Amino acid sequence: MNAQYWQFRGIARSAAAVPWNRVPFEPAFARISHPDLRAWELRSSELRLVWIQSLHYTWWNVIHGAKLSPVENAWLRLEAVQPGRYRLEWWNTETGDVAAAEEQSTTGGTLSINLPPIRTDIALKIIRQPAS
């Protein structure tokens, strides 16, 4: 990768595994419990992509070296979720690595997810698992 574009490595790595040309994504509303966080969601029937950002993680704070405290004890709620099991992959947006993974099930059309502490931002891939 060109050394001039190192800052795009994380997003390029996390986006590489998304079937952008085969999945009909639509924007959706992701409810988040903390006023210092915001979230954007793209969803399909089998895959959801969510980006969660601390409102304090701004270019101004970054270039001025502001010490950012993590936002803790927050949750994310996704609507219109098909019943079943889902793999949740937490992606580090700087490195493009999966920071953690877990599985969660839903039956009622809503997926409630406890968020890890968020100091900057994090990406979440939610992949529907085949029925067993």
C-alpha positions in Angstrom: 0.0 0.0 0.0 1.3 3.5 -0.8 2.8 5.1 2.3 0.9 8.3 1.5 -2.4 6.5 2.1 -1.7 4.7 5.4 -4.7 6.3 7.1 -7.1 4.5 4.8 -5.7 1.0 5.6 -8.3 0.3 8.3 -11.4 1.1 6.3 -10.0 -0.6 3.2 -9.4 -3.9 5.1 -12.8 -3.9 6.8 -14.6 -3.0 3.6 -12.8 -5.7 1.5 -14.9 -8.5 2.9 -18.2 -6.8 2.2 -20.1 -8.0 -0.9 -21.0 -4.4 -2.0 -22.1 -5.4 -5.5 -24.2 -8.5 -4.4 -26.1 -7.3 -1.4 -28.9 -4.7 -1.6 -28.0 -2.4 1.4 -30.4 0.3 2.6 -29.8 2.9 5.2 -31.4 2.3 8.5 -31.9 4.0 11.9 -29.8 2.6 14.7 -30.9 3.7 18.2 -28.1 4.4 20.6 -28.5 5.0 24.3 -25.8 7.6 25.0 -26.0 11.3 23.9 -22.2 11.4 23.3 -22.4 8.7 20.6 -23.8 8.5 17.1 -24.4 5.6 14.8 -25.0 4.9 11.1 -26.3 1.7 9.8 -26.6 -0.1 6.4 -28.7 -3.2 6.4 -29.7 -6.1 4.3 -31.4 -9.4 5.3 -28.1 -11.2 6.0 -25.6 -8.4 6.9 -25.7 -5.2 8.8 -22.9 -2.7 9.0 -22.8 -0.1 11.8 -20.3 2.7 12.4 -20.4 4.2 15.9 -18.5 7.4 16.7 -17.9 9.4 19.9 -19.0 12.9 19.3 -15.8 14.1 21.0 -13.6 12.3 18.4 -13.3 15.3 16.0 -10.5 16.5 13.9 -10.1 19.6 16.2 -9.7 17.4 19.3 -7.3 15.1 17.5 -4.9 17.8 16.2 -5.0 19.6 19.5 -4.2 16.4 21.5 -7.3 16.4 23.6 -7.5 13.6 26.1 -10.7 11.8 25.2 -12.5 9.7 27.9 -14.3 6.6 26.7 -18.0 6.5 26.5 -19.1 3.6 28.7 -22.3 1.7 29.6 -24.0 2.4 26.3 -26.1 0.1 24.1 -27.2 -0.1 20.5 -30.7 -1.2 19.4 -31.4 -2.4 15.8 -34.9 -2.9 14.5 -36.5 -5.2 11.9 -34.0 -8.0 12.6 -34.9 -11.4 11.3 -35.1 -14.1 14.0 -32.0 -16.2 14.4 -28.3 -16.2 15.4 -25.9 -13.5 14.5 -22.1 -13.1 14.6 -21.0 -9.7 15.8 -17.6 -8.6 14.6 -16.1 -5.5 16.3 -13.7 -3.9 13.8 -10.8 -1.5 14.8 -11.2 1.3 12.2 -7.6 2.3 12.4 -6.0 -1.1 11.7 -8.8 -2.9 9.9 -8.5 -5.9 12.3 -11.4 -7.7 14.1 -10.9 -6.5 17.7 -13.5 -9.0 19.1 -16.3 -11.3 18.0 -19.3 -12.8 19.7 -22.6 -14.4 18.8 -26.1 -13.2 19.8 -29.6 -14.5 19.1 -32.9 -12.7 18.6 -36.5 -13.7 18.3 -38.5 -10.4 18.7 -37.3 -8.4 15.7 -35.0 -6.2 17.8 -31.3 -6.8 18.5 -29.9 -5.1 21.6 -26.2 -4.9 21.8 -24.1 -3.7 24.8 -21.3 -1.5 23.4 -17.7 -1.7 24.5 -16.1 1.5 25.8 -15.7 3.9 22.8 -13.1 6.6 22.9 -12.9 7.3 19.1 -15.0 5.1 16.8 -15.7 1.4 16.0 -17.3 -0.5 13.2 -19.6 -3.5 13.7 -20.4 -6.2 11.2 -23.5 -8.2 12.1 -23.7 -11.4 10.0 -26.8 -13.7 10.1 -25.7 -17.3 10.7 -27.3 -20.2 8.9 -30.0 -22.1 10.8 -28.7 -25.2 12.4 
